[in-house]
Amino acid sequence: MEITVIHGQIHRGSTYHVSEALINSLKQSPDDQVNSFMLPLDGPTYCVGCVSCIYKGESYCPHKDKVKPIAEAILRSDVIIIDSPTYCLDMSGQLKTLFDHLGYIYMTHRPNGEMFTKIGVAVSTAAGAGAKSVTKSIAKQMFWWGVGKTYRLPFLVKAKNYQEVPELIKAKIAEKTKKLGCKIQTKIGHVKPGLKSKALFKIMSMMHRGNTWNPIDKNHWESRSWLNKATPWRG
Ligand SMILES: Cc1cc2nc3c(=O)[nH]c(=O)nc-3n(C[C@H](O)[C@H](O)[C@H](O)COP(=O)(O)O)c2cc1C
């Protein structure tokens, strides 16, 4: 199994510990590989809005050297874990910056067929409020990449750092991450996209049939026969 974890922060606080607990529950053998990225250290700087990734190709992004290793790790992985502390009721700025660089893999543009059978997990912690909406935002990004099944793990930790998290909440984190890890293990290799995902794919396929504005997007769909009946998932 290969797992990619993207931490939307650079410190090892409450959010980091939730993701680590999940990874420990997921790992079944020493051969399981974990690719870990911490933002902003391992990520790109702000998107400059050149739209080169969308209209010319991702290799034209001025920050490709930082984006490419992350995009490649995501593509190799069975499970993608993305976390962020709740900052002002939203995800961290550095995580949003990474998402801005991955707009070219949106279903609107050039999704990768393998995404539709992958599993995503969106993680966030908040002292009081906002973690649910952060996991919803992260899950939304993965949905637009085509990720077949996404779970959300929001936690209200009542603390500004991990040391201060009450023991009862730490126990709840341990229990929920263990349970989700076991559940995900049974799903790997059996994921199929949901109805919403399939419907969006169909709409995008119809849109690209008449696409006269972006030849590389159209070619991406055409070369995979997605403009006709073919789909990236089976059945
Ligand atoms: C800039 C900033 C903004 C924050 N905004 C919120 C917020 O909107 N809601 C909330 O409940 N906690 C907020 N917090 C607290 C953190 O979300 C909370 O303590 C979280 O568990 C920290 O996770 P970490 O230990 O991984 O950094 C904020 C903290 C910081 C530093």
The ligand as an ORCA input file, in Angstrom:
! r2SCAN-3c Opt
* xyz 0 1
  C      -4.282     31.707     12.945
  C      -5.149     30.797     13.721
  C      -6.510     30.816     13.508
  C      -7.351     29.955     14.210
  N      -8.683     29.944     13.943
  C      -9.492     29.097     14.622
  C     -10.884     29.037     14.326
  O     -11.403     29.688     13.420
  N     -11.650     28.173     15.043
  C     -11.134     27.429     16.061
  O     -11.870     26.712     16.693
  N      -9.812     27.441     16.333
  C      -8.982     28.238     15.648
  N      -7.631     28.253     15.899
  C      -7.096     27.243     16.830
  C      -6.632     25.993     16.096
  O      -7.453     25.667     15.005
  C      -6.649     24.772     17.006
  O      -5.967     25.009     18.191
  C      -6.073     23.562     16.263
  O      -6.350     22.385     16.987
  C      -4.575     23.706     16.094
  O      -4.068     22.591     15.427
  P      -2.506     22.304     15.356
  O      -2.079     21.932     16.769
  O      -2.357     21.208     14.407
  O      -1.870     23.581     14.929
  C      -6.791     29.084     15.206
  C      -5.406     29.072     15.405
  C      -4.588     29.905     14.668
  C      -3.102     29.855     14.883
*
